[in-house]
Amino acid sequence: MNLEKRVEGWNERITRILGMPWGFLIGAELTIVQSRISLVNKIHKVYRSQGVQIHNRHIEIIVRQITSKVLVSEDGISNVFSPRELTGLLRAERMGRALEEAVYYRAILLGITRASLNTQSFISEVSFQETARVLAKAALRGRIDWLKGLKENVVLGV
């Protein structure tokens, strides 16, 4: 039984139990979680086939990063997000709950490089690659880095 059929069956059962709106929300979250599990298993299988032993938690961290962004298609009447804006999954869900309106988005799979360059901290972006471009863009936009993450603080020696 493939992943799509399993998720579809689970979503149908939850919808019958909880009702359509909750079944849809839980089903959407479950789809993302199931996709992450499937990715981790496939990546781990490739490493094992080459004789490399790596713990799942390391792969899970990378998979969580590359699956944490969504592409907003529309957000109802509040216009908090611009169309086709790339934002974090949790941020989109929180804004939808806070505004009590649906935010329509599509989960996307980012490459590792793009995921690293799409953070809230420009210092974290600079430490990865494309240093001059990222610094110039941050200066032109007047971005402020509040040093909330571990990486930014380590880079600056704080």
C-alpha positions as CSV (number, residue, x, y, z in Angstrom):
1,M,0.0,0.0,0.0
2,N,1.6,3.3,-1.0
3,L,1.8,6.4,1.1
4,E,-0.9,8.3,-0.7
5,K,-3.5,5.6,-0.1
6,R,-2.6,5.2,3.6
7,V,-2.9,8.9,4.2
8,E,-6.1,9.0,2.2
9,G,-7.6,6.2,4.3
10,W,-6.5,7.7,7.6
11,N,-7.9,11.1,6.6
12,E,-11.3,9.6,5.7
13,R,-11.5,7.9,9.1
14,I,-10.6,11.1,11.0
15,T,-13.1,13.1,8.9
16,R,-15.8,10.7,9.9
17,I,-14.9,10.9,13.5
18,L,-14.2,14.7,13.9
19,G,-16.1,16.3,11.1
20,M,-14.9,17.9,7.9
21,P,-13.0,21.0,9.1
22,W,-11.0,19.2,11.7
23,G,-10.4,16.2,9.5
24,F,-9.1,18.5,6.8
25,L,-6.7,20.3,9.1
26,I,-5.4,17.1,10.8
27,G,-5.2,15.4,7.4
28,A,-3.1,18.3,6.0
29,E,-0.7,18.1,9.0
30,L,-0.6,14.3,8.8
31,T,0.3,14.5,5.1
32,I,3.3,16.7,5.9
33,V,4.4,14.4,8.8
34,Q,4.0,11.3,6.6
35,S,5.9,12.9,3.8
36,R,8.8,13.7,6.2
37,I,8.8,10.1,7.5
38,S,8.9,8.7,4.0
39,L,11.8,11.0,3.0
40,V,13.8,10.0,6.1
41,N,13.2,6.3,5.4
42,K,14.3,6.7,1.7
43,I,17.4,8.8,2.5
44,H,18.3,6.3,5.3
45,K,17.9,3.4,2.9
46,V,20.3,5.0,0.4
47,Y,22.9,5.6,3.1
48,R,22.5,2.0,4.4
49,S,22.9,0.6,0.8
50,Q,26.3,2.3,0.7
51,G,27.3,0.9,4.0
52,V,27.1,4.2,5.9
53,Q,25.4,4.1,9.3
54,I,23.8,7.4,10.3
55,H,21.2,8.0,13.0
56,N,17.7,9.0,11.9
57,R,17.7,12.1,14.0
58,H,20.4,13.7,11.8
59,I,18.4,13.0,8.7
60,E,15.2,14.2,10.4
61,I,16.7,17.6,11.2
62,I,17.6,18.1,7.6
63,V,14.3,16.9,6.3
64,R,12.4,19.1,8.8
65,Q,14.4,22.1,7.4
66,I,13.7,21.4,3.8
67,T,10.0,20.8,4.4
68,S,9.3,23.7,6.8
69,K,8.3,26.2,4.1
70,V,5.0,26.8,2.3
71,L,4.0,28.8,-0.7
72,V,1.0,31.0,0.2
73,S,-1.6,31.2,-2.5
74,E,-4.1,33.4,-0.8
75,D,-5.0,34.4,2.8
76,G,-8.6,35.6,2.6
77,I,-9.2,39.3,3.2
78,S,-6.5,40.3,5.7
79,N,-3.6,40.3,3.1
80,V,-1.0,39.5,5.8
81,F,0.8,37.4,3.2
82,S,1.4,38.4,-0.4
83,P,0.5,35.9,-3.0
84,R,3.2,33.4,-3.8
85,E,5.1,34.4,-0.6
86,L,7.4,31.8,0.8
87,T,6.8,31.5,4.6
88,G,7.2,29.0,7.4
89,L,4.5,26.4,7.9
90,L,4.1,27.2,11.5
91,R,3.8,30.9,10.8
92,A,1.1,30.4,8.2
93,E,-0.9,28.2,10.6
94,R,-0.5,30.6,13.5
95,M,-1.6,33.6,11.5
96,G,-4.6,31.7,10.2
97,R,-5.7,30.8,13.7
98,A,-5.0,34.3,15.0
99,L,-7.0,35.9,12.2
100,E,-9.7,33.2,12.4
101,E,-9.6,32.8,8.6
102,A,-8.2,30.3,6.2
103,V,-4.7,30.8,4.8
104,Y,-4.3,28.7,1.7
105,Y,-0.9,27.4,1.0
106,R,1.0,24.6,-0.7
107,A,3.8,22.7,1.0
108,I,7.0,22.8,-1.0
109,L,10.2,20.9,-0.8
110,L,13.3,23.2,-0.7
111,G,16.8,22.2,-1.5
112,I,19.3,22.3,1.3
113,T,21.0,25.4,-0.1
114,R,17.7,27.3,-0.5
115,A,16.4,26.2,2.9
116,S,19.6,27.6,4.5
117,L,19.3,30.9,2.7
118,N,15.6,31.3,3.7
119,T,15.9,32.1,7.4
120,Q,14.8,35.1,9.4
121,S,18.4,35.8,10.4
122,F,20.6,37.3,7.7
123,I,23.7,36.5,9.7
124,S,22.7,32.8,9.5
125,E,22.3,33.2,5.7
126,V,25.7,35.0,5.4
127,S,27.5,32.1,7.2
128,F,26.3,29.7,4.6
129,Q,27.1,31.1,1.1
130,E,26.6,34.0,-1.2
131,T,27.9,36.3,1.5
132,A,28.2,39.5,-0.6
133,R,24.7,39.2,-2.1
134,V,23.0,38.4,1.2
135,L,24.8,41.3,3.0
136,A,24.0,43.8,0.2
137,K,20.3,42.7,0.2
138,A,20.1,43.0,4.0
139,A,21.6,46.4,3.9
140,L,19.3,47.7,1.2
141,R,16.3,46.4,3.0
142,G,17.4,47.7,6.4
143,R,17.1,44.3,8.0
144,I,17.9,43.9,11.7
145,D,19.1,40.6,13.1
146,W,17.9,40.1,16.7
147,L,20.3,37.2,17.3
148,K,17.6,34.8,18.5
149,G,19.2,31.6,17.2
150,L,22.3,29.7,18.3
151,K,24.0,30.0,14.9
152,E,24.0,33.8,14.8
153,N,25.3,34.1,18.3
154,V,28.1,31.6,17.6
155,V,29.1,33.4,14.3
156,L,29.4,36.7,16.2
157,G,31.1,35.1,19.3
158,V,28.3,36.2,21.7
